[in-house]
Amino acid sequence: MRLKINKTGSFKHSKKYIKLINEANVYDVSIKTPVTFATNMTAKIDNEVYLKREDLQPVFSFKSRGAYNKILSLTPAQKKKGVIAASAGNHAQGVAFACKKLKIPCSIVMPVTTPDIKVRSVKNFGAKILLEGDSFNQAVKAALKIAKTKKIEFIHPFDDQYTIAGQGTIGQEILEADDEYDAIFLPVGGGGLLAGVSAWIAQHTKKVKIYGVEVEDSACLLEAIKFDKRVRLREVGLFADGVAVEQIGKNNFDVIKECVDGVITVSVDEVCAAVKDIFEDTRVLSEPAGALALAGLKKYSKKIKGKKFLAISSGANVNFERLSYIVERSELGENREKILSIQIPEQPGSFLRLCRIFGKAQITEFNYRMADESKAFVLVGIKTKTEDSFKALKGKLKKSKFKFNDLTKNEISNDHLRHMVGGRNNQDANKNSERIFRSEFPQKPDALINFLRDFGTNWNISLFHYRNLGAAFAKVLIGIQDNPKSSKRLETHLKGLEYNFVEETTNNAYQDFLR
């Protein structure tokens, strides 16, 4: 989705940041990062694409800029007492690195879902680590409580003018090197980077459009723009942990409304594809939040040619265990792999007849499940070069009288069905009483047992598939036997839990392969 921002027409809140950015001191702990020409991406989308390489910072993200600038603004007495921060990782490293440089005591509260690589990095800088809560906001509450008790300064990751100004030095560097871009794309979590960079660029040139990019399941800026006020999201997706924020910052939103042209949302699959794109051009493995801006750039440019774009490659602190999921979903994000459920007659020669239709198409997987004596279902993964070739394949299937469903964007298919071993519910009495739900929760050592304990024992579980997606979050598909007379009781129970449940009982993937 792409939403235009009707800018206020003034720089009432942004004007002060010109002075603050000019005075910002960041280069004791940060470098002036290069801009890399993305050769492969340029050829792929027929637009000039450049990457601002904040992944090359000493802490592998832009966060050292704002953290250091904020800490330098403290009084000598505040510095002596030490500071505390809350972060899912990159801000924590920025604060810890700055404190090590300045020889200031430092404590960091991190959610228990924080990737190990980020926890280890913060420890290596000498900070005291406290793991609290399942989300950024829970970590913030814990940090603020400690700050109040110990009377030490809390270093906010984004909603602070000195932090914003520190990130704004990136805007200075961009325009100093080249001011001829048609548009610049930046990732959005709490809005510190977007506010700082846009405050500088919007007040120095009107030629360059500025876009914030969010993951669809963490789009706090999009909601704020829709309602013209800061909105707290009820649920936040956890895959791109660096931008998993429930509410855009107040100072940040004031600036964004004056300086930013629009906000773009992208799917997790599109982010995974952008991670692959950055690797192909730089040989760097970006973290999901670090590739977010490029994912938005790609989406924006689908019907545009011959323009010059820049995306901020904002971080490379990726958890190694997450790479398998990124690889798996990148093909879907590029729209190069299609997933089909195909019904075939349960008779000799059906497989061969189906495979002849595929011809020389590259098959990525082929899963078969007998449905009954007359028919069977096949789950097929196919790599396609173009949408036209996929349309042609669907035309052949229709001509050959094969019934099929396109499951390419079906969450149950992509997250569960392709990885499950099992079959249908053959207990006729239970078929019509089974309801299917999907959910996700932060991944930690006791996450699964907590989920089952919280779910309780009042309902019989008829199907269960749990998948750890790389240390940040896990996904669950659960079947529940439910008496139609007590449906409202089940729905009330699920709403009362701390997990978000989405019903998928009518989902084609479930109907074809599991029911």
C-alpha positions as CSV (number, residue, x, y, z in Angstrom):
1,M,0.0,0.0,0.0
2,R,1.1,3.6,-0.7
3,L,-0.4,6.6,1.1
4,K,0.4,10.2,0.2
5,I,1.0,12.6,3.1
6,N,-0.6,16.0,2.8
7,K,2.2,18.0,4.2
8,T,1.3,20.9,6.4
9,G,3.2,23.5,4.2
10,S,5.3,24.8,7.0
11,F,8.4,23.8,9.0
12,K,7.1,24.8,12.4
13,H,8.5,21.7,14.1
14,S,11.3,20.9,11.7
15,K,13.0,24.3,11.5
16,K,15.0,23.8,14.7
17,Y,16.6,20.6,13.4
18,I,18.8,22.4,10.9
19,K,20.7,23.9,13.8
20,L,20.6,20.7,15.8
21,I,21.9,18.6,12.9
22,N,24.7,21.1,12.1
23,E,25.8,20.9,15.7
24,A,25.4,17.1,16.0
25,N,28.6,15.3,17.0
26,V,28.5,11.8,15.7
27,Y,31.9,11.0,14.0
28,D,33.7,9.9,17.1
29,V,31.7,6.7,16.9
30,S,30.3,6.7,13.3
31,I,31.7,7.0,9.8
32,K,30.6,8.9,6.8
33,T,29.1,6.0,5.0
34,P,29.5,5.5,1.2
35,V,26.7,5.4,-1.4
36,T,26.9,2.2,-3.5
37,F,25.5,2.0,-7.0
38,A,23.3,-1.2,-7.1
39,T,24.2,-2.6,-10.5
40,N,21.9,-5.6,-10.4
41,M,18.9,-3.8,-9.0
42,T,19.3,-1.0,-11.5
43,A,19.2,-3.5,-14.4
44,K,16.3,-5.3,-12.8
45,I,13.9,-2.4,-12.4
46,D,15.2,0.0,-15.2
47,N,15.9,2.8,-12.7
48,E,19.2,4.0,-11.2
49,V,19.4,2.5,-7.7
50,Y,21.8,3.6,-5.0
51,L,22.3,2.3,-1.4
52,K,23.4,4.5,1.5
53,R,25.5,2.0,3.4
54,E,24.7,2.4,7.1
55,D,25.4,-1.3,7.5
56,L,29.1,-0.4,7.3
57,Q,29.0,1.5,10.6
58,P,31.2,0.1,13.5
59,V,28.0,-1.3,15.1
60,F,26.6,-2.3,11.7
61,S,23.6,0.1,11.8
62,F,22.9,3.9,11.8
63,K,21.9,3.9,15.5
64,S,25.3,4.9,16.8
65,R,24.7,8.4,15.4
66,G,21.7,9.4,17.4
67,A,22.7,7.5,20.6
68,Y,26.1,9.3,20.8
69,N,24.7,12.7,20.0
70,K,22.0,12.3,22.7
71,I,24.5,11.1,25.4
72,L,26.8,14.0,24.6
73,S,24.0,16.4,25.4
74,L,23.7,15.2,29.0
75,T,25.2,17.2,31.9
76,P,28.4,15.9,33.6
77,A,26.3,14.9,36.6
78,Q,24.0,12.8,34.4
79,K,26.9,11.2,32.7
80,K,28.5,10.2,36.0
81,K,25.4,8.5,37.2
82,G,25.1,6.5,34.0
83,V,22.3,5.8,31.5
84,I,19.8,3.2,30.7
85,A,18.1,2.3,27.3
86,A,15.6,-0.1,25.9
87,S,16.0,-1.7,22.5
88,A,15.5,-4.7,20.3
89,G,19.1,-4.5,19.4
90,N,20.6,-1.8,17.2
91,H,19.9,1.1,19.5
92,A,21.3,-0.9,22.4
93,Q,24.5,-1.4,20.5
94,G,24.7,2.3,19.6
95,V,24.2,3.3,23.3
96,A,26.6,0.7,24.6
97,F,29.3,1.7,22.0
98,A,28.8,5.4,22.9
99,C,29.1,4.7,26.6
100,K,32.2,2.6,26.2
101,K,33.8,5.5,24.2
102,L,32.8,8.1,26.9
103,K,33.4,5.7,29.9
104,I,29.9,6.1,31.1
105,P,28.0,3.3,33.1
106,C,25.4,1.7,30.9
107,S,22.4,-0.7,31.4
108,I,20.3,-2.0,28.5
109,V,16.9,-3.6,28.7
110,M,16.2,-5.9,25.8
111,P,13.1,-8.0,24.9
112,V,13.7,-11.7,25.4
113,T,13.0,-12.1,21.7
114,T,16.1,-10.1,20.7
115,P,18.4,-12.1,18.3
116,D,21.4,-13.5,20.0
117,I,23.9,-11.7,17.8
118,K,22.6,-8.4,19.1
119,V,22.7,-9.4,22.7
120,R,26.3,-10.6,22.4
121,S,27.3,-7.5,20.6
122,V,25.9,-5.3,23.4
123,K,27.6,-7.4,26.1
124,N,30.9,-7.1,24.2
125,F,30.7,-3.3,24.6
126,G,30.6,-3.7,28.4
127,A,26.9,-2.9,29.0
128,K,24.8,-4.6,31.7
129,I,22.0,-6.6,30.0
130,L,18.5,-7.1,31.4
131,L,16.1,-9.2,29.3
132,E,12.5,-8.1,30.0
133,G,9.3,-8.5,28.2
134,D,8.3,-9.9,24.8
135,S,8.2,-6.6,22.9
136,F,10.0,-3.3,22.6
137,N,7.2,-1.5,24.6
138,Q,7.5,-3.9,27.5
139,A,11.2,-3.4,27.6
140,V,10.7,0.4,27.6
141,K,8.3,0.1,30.6
142,A,10.9,-1.9,32.5
143,A,13.7,0.6,31.6
144,L,11.7,3.6,32.6
145,K,10.9,2.0,35.9
146,I,14.6,1.4,36.6
147,A,15.5,4.9,35.4
148,K,13.0,6.4,37.9
149,T,14.1,4.3,40.8
150,K,17.8,4.9,40.2
151,K,17.4,8.5,39.0
152,I,19.4,7.9,35.8
153,E,18.8,9.2,32.3
154,F,16.7,7.1,29.9
155,I,18.1,7.3,26.3
156,H,15.1,7.0,24.0
157,P,15.7,5.2,20.7
158,F,13.8,7.6,18.5
159,D,11.5,10.1,20.3
160,D,14.2,12.7,21.3
161,Q,15.4,15.8,19.4
162,Y,19.1,15.0,19.9
163,T,18.6,11.4,18.7
164,I,16.7,12.7,15.7
165,A,19.4,15.2,14.9
166,G,22.1,12.5,15.1
167,Q,20.2,10.4,12.5
168,G,19.7,13.6,10.5
169,T,23.5,13.8,9.7
170,I,22.7,11.0,7.2
171,G,20.6,13.6,5.3
172,Q,23.6,16.0,5.3
173,E,25.9,13.3,3.8
174,I,23.4,12.4,1.1
175,L,23.0,15.9,-0.2
176,E,26.7,16.7,0.1
177,A,27.5,13.8,-2.2
178,D,24.5,14.1,-4.6
179,D,21.3,16.1,-4.6
180,E,19.9,14.8,-7.9
181,Y,17.8,11.9,-6.6
182,D,14.2,11.7,-7.7
183,A,13.2,10.0,-4.4
184,I,14.8,8.7,-1.2
185,F,13.4,5.7,0.8
186,L,13.9,5.1,4.5
187,P,12.7,2.4,6.9
188,V,10.3,3.4,9.7
189,G,10.0,1.9,13.2
190,G,9.5,4.7,15.7
191,G,10.5,7.4,13.1
192,G,13.8,8.7,14.3
193,L,15.7,8.1,11.1
194,L,12.9,9.3,8.8
195,A,12.3,12.4,10.9
196,G,16.0,13.4,11.0
197,V,16.8,12.8,7.4
198,S,13.6,14.3,6.1
199,A,14.0,17.4,8.3
200,W,17.3,18.2,6.6
201,I,16.5,17.2,3.0
202,A,13.0,18.8,2.8
203,Q,14.4,22.1,4.0
204,H,17.3,22.1,1.5
205,T,15.7,20.9,-1.7
206,K,12.2,20.5,-3.1
207,K,13.3,18.2,-5.9
208,V,13.7,15.1,-3.8
209,K,10.7,13.1,-2.7
210,I,11.0,11.3,0.6
211,Y,9.1,8.1,1.5
212,G,8.9,6.1,4.7
213,V,8.6,2.3,4.3
214,E,6.9,0.0,6.8
215,V,6.2,-3.7,7.1
216,E,2.5,-4.3,6.7
217,D,2.1,-5.8,10.1
218,S,4.0,-3.0,11.9
219,A,2.6,0.0,10.1
220,C,2.3,2.5,12.9
221,L,3.0,5.5,10.7
222,L,0.5,4.5,8.1
223,E,-2.2,4.4,10.8
224,A,-1.1,7.7,12.2
225,I,-1.4,9.3,8.8
226,K,-4.8,7.8,8.2
227,F,-6.2,9.2,11.4
228,D,-4.0,12.3,11.6
229,K,-2.9,11.3,15.1
230,R,-0.6,8.9,16.7
231,V,-2.2,5.4,17.0
232,R,-1.0,2.5,19.1
233,L,-1.1,-0.8,17.2
234,R,-2.9,-3.6,18.9
235,E,-0.5,-6.2,17.4
236,V,3.0,-5.7,15.9
237,G,4.7,-8.2,13.6
238,L,8.0,-9.5,15.0
239,F,9.9,-10.6,11.9
240,A,11.6,-7.2,11.2
241,D,12.5,-6.7,14.9
242,G,14.4,-3.5,14.3
243,V,11.1,-1.7,13.3
244,A,8.7,-3.6,15.5
245,V,7.2,-0.5,17.2
246,E,3.6,0.0,18.3
247,Q,3.4,3.8,18.0
248,I,5.3,6.4,16.0
249,G,7.2,8.9,18.2
250,K,5.6,12.3,19.0
251,N,8.5,14.5,18.0
252,N,9.0,12.3,15.0
253,F,5.4,12.5,13.8
254,D,5.4,16.3,14.1
255,V,8.4,16.4,11.6
256,I,7.1,13.7,9.3
257,K,3.9,15.5,8.7
258,E,5.9,18.5,7.5
259,C,8.7,16.9,5.5
260,V,7.7,13.4,4.2
261,D,5.8,12.8,0.9
262,G,4.3,9.4,1.6
263,V,4.5,6.1,3.3
264,I,4.7,2.7,1.6
265,T,4.0,-0.7,3.2
266,V,5.5,-4.0,2.1
267,S,5.0,-7.7,3.0
268,V,7.4,-9.9,4.8
269,D,8.0,-11.7,1.6
270,E,9.0,-8.5,-0.2
271,V,11.4,-7.7,2.6
272,C,13.0,-11.1,2.2
273,A,13.4,-10.5,-1.5
274,A,15.1,-7.2,-0.8
275,V,17.6,-8.9,1.6
276,K,18.5,-11.1,-1.4
277,D,18.8,-8.1,-3.7
278,I,21.2,-6.3,-1.3
279,F,23.3,-9.4,-1.0
280,E,23.5,-9.8,-4.8
281,D,24.8,-6.2,-5.1
282,T,27.0,-5.9,-2.0
283,R,27.6,-9.4,-0.7
284,V,26.3,-8.1,2.7
285,L,23.5,-10.0,4.5
286,S,21.1,-7.3,5.6
287,E,18.8,-7.7,8.5
288,P,15.1,-7.5,7.6
289,A,14.7,-3.9,8.9
290,G,17.9,-3.0,7.0
291,A,16.4,-4.1,3.7
292,L,13.0,-2.5,4.3
293,A,13.8,0.7,2.4
294,L,14.8,-1.1,-0.7
295,A,11.7,-3.2,-0.6
296,G,9.6,0.0,-0.6
297,L,11.7,1.4,-3.4
298,K,11.0,-1.7,-5.6
299,K,7.3,-1.5,-4.9
300,Y,7.2,2.3,-5.7
301,S,9.0,1.9,-9.0
302,K,6.9,-0.9,-10.5
303,K,5.4,1.4,-13.2
304,I,8.3,3.9,-13.3
305,K,11.3,3.9,-15.5
306,G,14.4,6.0,-15.9
307,K,14.5,7.7,-12.5
308,K,17.2,7.9,-9.8
309,F,16.5,6.5,-6.4
310,L,18.3,6.0,-3.1
311,A,17.5,3.6,-0.3
312,I,19.0,3.5,3.2
313,S,20.6,0.1,3.9
314,S,20.1,0.7,7.6
315,G,21.6,-2.4,9.3
316,A,23.2,-5.8,9.0
317,N,22.7,-7.4,12.4
318,V,20.8,-10.4,11.1
319,N,20.4,-13.5,13.2
320,F,22.0,-16.4,11.4
321,E,19.1,-18.8,12.2
322,R,16.7,-16.6,10.4
323,L,18.4,-16.9,7.0
324,S,16.6,-20.1,6.1
325,Y,13.3,-18.4,6.4
326,I,14.5,-15.4,4.5
327,V,15.8,-17.6,1.6
328,E,12.5,-19.6,1.6
329,R,10.3,-16.5,1.4
330,S,12.5,-14.4,-1.0
331,E,11.3,-16.3,-4.0
332,L,7.7,-15.6,-3.1
333,G,8.6,-12.0,-2.5
334,E,10.1,-11.7,-6.0
335,N,6.9,-13.4,-7.3
336,R,9.2,-16.0,-8.9
337,E,7.7,-19.1,-7.2
338,K,4.1,-20.0,-7.4
339,I,2.3,-22.5,-5.2
340,L,-0.7,-24.4,-6.6
341,S,-3.1,-26.9,-5.1
342,I,-4.2,-29.2,-8.0
343,Q,-7.0,-31.8,-7.9
344,I,-6.3,-34.9,-10.0
345,P,-8.3,-38.1,-10.7
346,E,-7.2,-40.9,-8.4
347,Q,-6.3,-43.2,-11.3
348,P,-3.2,-44.6,-13.1
349,G,-1.5,-42.0,-15.4
350,S,-2.8,-38.9,-13.6
351,F,0.6,-37.9,-12.3
352,L,2.2,-38.3,-15.8
353,R,-0.5,-36.3,-17.5
354,L,-0.1,-33.5,-15.0
355,C,3.7,-33.4,-15.3
356,R,3.5,-33.2,-19.1
357,I,1.5,-30.0,-18.6
358,F,4.4,-28.5,-16.6
359,G,6.8,-29.3,-19.5
360,K,10.2,-27.7,-18.7
361,A,9.0,-25.5,-15.9
362,Q,11.2,-25.8,-12.8
363,I,9.4,-27.7,-10.1
364,T,10.5,-26.7,-6.6
365,E,8.3,-29.2,-4.7
366,F,5.6,-31.8,-5.4
367,N,3.5,-33.1,-2.5
368,Y,0.7,-35.6,-3.0
369,R,-2.2,-36.5,-0.7
370,M,-5.0,-39.0,-1.6
371,A,-8.4,-37.4,-0.7
372,D,-10.6,-40.4,-1.4
373,E,-11.0,-43.2,-3.9
374,S,-11.9,-40.8,-6.8
375,K,-9.6,-37.9,-6.4
376,A,-6.3,-36.7,-5.0
377,F,-4.6,-33.3,-4.3
378,V,-1.1,-32.2,-5.3
379,L,0.7,-29.3,-3.8
380,V,3.1,-28.0,-6.4
381,G,5.8,-25.3,-6.2
382,I,6.8,-23.9,-9.6
383,K,9.4,-21.3,-10.5
384,T,8.2,-18.9,-13.2
385,K,10.1,-16.3,-15.1
386,T,7.2,-14.0,-15.9
387,E,3.5,-13.5,-15.0
388,D,2.7,-14.3,-18.6
389,S,4.3,-17.8,-18.3
390,F,2.3,-18.5,-15.2
391,K,-0.9,-17.4,-16.9
392,A,-0.1,-19.7,-19.8
393,L,0.4,-22.6,-17.3
394,K,-2.9,-21.9,-15.7
395,G,-4.5,-21.9,-19.1
396,K,-3.1,-25.4,-19.9
397,L,-4.4,-26.7,-16.5
398,K,-7.9,-25.4,-17.3
399,K,-7.9,-26.8,-20.8
400,S,-6.9,-30.2,-19.4
401,K,-9.8,-30.0,-16.9
402,F,-7.6,-29.9,-13.8
403,K,-9.2,-28.0,-10.9
404,F,-6.7,-25.8,-9.0
405,N,-6.3,-23.1,-6.4
406,D,-3.4,-20.5,-6.4
407,L,-2.0,-20.7,-2.9
408,T,1.0,-18.4,-3.6
409,K,-0.1,-15.8,-1.1
410,N,-1.8,-18.2,1.3
411,E,-0.3,-17.9,4.8
412,I,-1.3,-21.4,5.9
413,S,0.3,-22.9,2.8
414,N,3.5,-20.9,3.1
415,D,4.0,-21.1,6.8
416,H,2.6,-24.5,7.7
417,L,1.2,-26.8,5.0
418,R,4.5,-27.1,3.1
419,H,6.2,-28.3,6.2
420,M,3.6,-30.6,7.7
421,V,3.5,-34.4,7.7
422,G,0.0,-35.8,8.3
423,G,-3.3,-36.0,6.5
424,R,-6.9,-35.5,6.7
425,N,-9.3,-35.6,9.5
426,N,-11.0,-38.9,8.6
427,Q,-13.3,-38.9,11.7
428,D,-16.6,-37.9,10.0
429,A,-18.2,-36.9,13.2
430,N,-15.4,-34.4,13.9
431,K,-15.0,-32.9,10.5
432,N,-17.7,-30.3,10.8
433,S,-16.8,-29.4,14.4
434,E,-13.2,-28.6,13.6
435,R,-12.2,-24.9,13.5
436,I,-8.7,-23.8,12.3
437,F,-6.8,-20.8,13.6
438,R,-3.3,-19.4,13.1
439,S,-1.4,-17.4,15.6
440,E,2.2,-16.2,16.3
441,F,4.1,-15.4,19.4
442,P,7.5,-14.2,20.5
443,Q,10.0,-17.1,20.4
444,K,11.7,-17.8,23.7
445,P,12.7,-21.1,25.6
446,D,9.3,-21.5,27.2
447,A,7.1,-20.0,24.5
448,L,5.4,-23.1,23.3
449,I,4.5,-24.4,26.8
450,N,3.3,-21.0,27.8
451,F,1.1,-20.9,24.7
452,L,-0.5,-24.3,25.5
453,R,-0.9,-23.5,29.2
454,D,-2.6,-20.2,28.4
455,F,-4.8,-21.9,25.8
456,G,-6.1,-24.2,28.6
457,T,-7.7,-27.7,28.6
458,N,-11.4,-26.9,27.9
459,W,-11.2,-27.7,24.2
460,N,-9.7,-30.7,22.4
461,I,-6.9,-29.9,20.0
462,S,-7.4,-31.8,16.7
463,L,-4.4,-30.4,14.7
464,F,-1.2,-28.6,15.8
465,H,1.8,-27.3,13.8
466,Y,4.4,-25.2,15.5
467,R,7.3,-23.6,13.6
468,N,10.2,-21.6,15.0
469,L,11.1,-18.9,12.4
470,G,14.6,-18.0,13.6
471,A,14.7,-16.8,17.2
472,A,12.3,-13.8,16.9
473,F,8.8,-15.3,16.6
474,A,7.1,-18.6,16.1
475,K,3.9,-19.5,14.1
476,V,1.2,-21.9,15.1
477,L,-1.6,-23.6,13.2
478,I,-4.1,-25.1,15.6
479,G,-7.3,-27.1,15.0
480,I,-9.9,-27.0,17.7
481,Q,-12.9,-29.3,18.1
482,D,-15.8,-27.0,18.9
483,N,-19.4,-27.7,19.5
484,P,-21.5,-25.2,17.4
485,K,-23.5,-24.5,20.5
486,S,-20.4,-23.2,22.4
487,S,-18.8,-21.3,19.5
488,K,-19.2,-17.9,21.2
489,R,-17.6,-19.3,24.4
490,L,-14.5,-20.3,22.3
491,E,-14.3,-17.0,20.6
492,T,-14.6,-15.1,23.9
493,H,-11.8,-17.3,25.3
494,L,-9.5,-16.7,22.4
495,K,-10.1,-12.9,22.6
496,G,-9.1,-12.9,26.2
497,L,-5.7,-14.4,25.6
498,E,-2.6,-12.3,24.8
499,Y,-2.2,-13.9,21.4
500,N,-3.8,-12.8,18.1
501,F,-5.9,-15.7,16.6
502,V,-7.0,-15.5,12.9
503,E,-9.6,-18.1,11.8
504,E,-8.7,-20.1,8.7
505,T,-11.4,-22.8,8.6
506,T,-12.5,-21.8,5.1
507,N,-8.9,-21.5,3.8
508,N,-8.5,-23.4,0.5
509,A,-5.2,-24.9,1.7
510,Y,-6.9,-26.4,4.7
511,Q,-9.9,-27.6,2.8
512,D,-7.8,-29.3,0.1
513,F,-5.2,-31.1,2.2
514,L,-6.2,-31.3,5.9
515,R,-9.9,-31.4,6.3
